[in-house]
Amino acid sequence: MANTLMDRLAEAGVPLSDMDHHESDLYVFVTPRTTEVVEAWCEELGSSRLTAAPTFIDQVTGRLMYDCAFAYDPAWRPEAAGAGEGGRRA
């Protein structure tokens, strides 16, 4: 698996506005395009989508989102250590 999930989503043309996060967890709106990318990512992980990317209903938009644990790339950059940054929405 060469690219991260965020890289794959960007390469597929998914805009950052269709993603959110809380700490290191990546949230992605469910669309046909994101479903294709997320399912391929889960398959490469050797995990089911229900385990690696369960869904939830976003409380702000009412839309379905994938919850991809530990997949928010900026959380793993050295400058993020100890920053305590959460998601964009309160």
N, C-alpha and C positions, 0 to 999 in steps of 0.2 A: 504494500500500500504506500505509494509514493506521496500523494498529496493528502493534506488534511481535509476534513469535511468542509470546512469553510472555504478552502481553495477550490474544491470541487464545485461547491455551490456558486462561487464567483465565476468559475469557468463556464458554468451552465447558464450564466446570465441572470442569476438570482440577485436582485439588488439588496444592499445592506439594509434598506428600509423594511425588507421582509424577514429580517433577523433581529433577535434581541438576545439578552443574556442576563444571567444572575451569577456573579462571580465566574466560575469556570464552565458553567453549563450554558450551552448554546440552545436558543429557542428559534425555530424556523416555522413560518406559516406553511401549512399543508396546501400544496398545489400539485397538479400533475408533474410539473418539472421537479419540484423539491422531492416529491415521492420517489421519482426515478433515481435521483442522486442518493437520497437517504437509504433506499433499499439496496442499492449497489454497495454503499459503504458498509451497511450492516452485514451483507453477504461476505464481504472481504474480511470483516472482523470475525466471521464464523458465529454470528449471533443473530437471533431473530429480531425483527424490527420492534416487536413488542417489548423486548428486553433492552435493546440498545437505544431505541428512540420511541418511547411511549408517547402518546398524545395527551393533550389537555386543552381545555377551552380557555383562551386568553380572556382575562377579566376586563381588559380595556376595550378590545375590539369585538369580543364574542366569537372570534374565529378560532379554528382548530390549529394547534401548533405541535411540532415535534419537540421533545425535551431530550437533547443529546448531551448526556453527562460528560463533562471534562472536554468538550469539543470547541470551546470558545478560545481561539488561538491567542489573542492578546493576554489572556490570563496567565499564559505560560512564558511570557517574555520576562527577562530579568527585571526590567523596570517596573513590572506589575507586582513584584513580590512585596507584600506588606501594604499595598496601596488600599486595600479594603474596598475596592470599587464594586458596586453592585450593578444592576441593570439600569437602563436609561429611564425607566418608568418607576415611580415610587409605589 
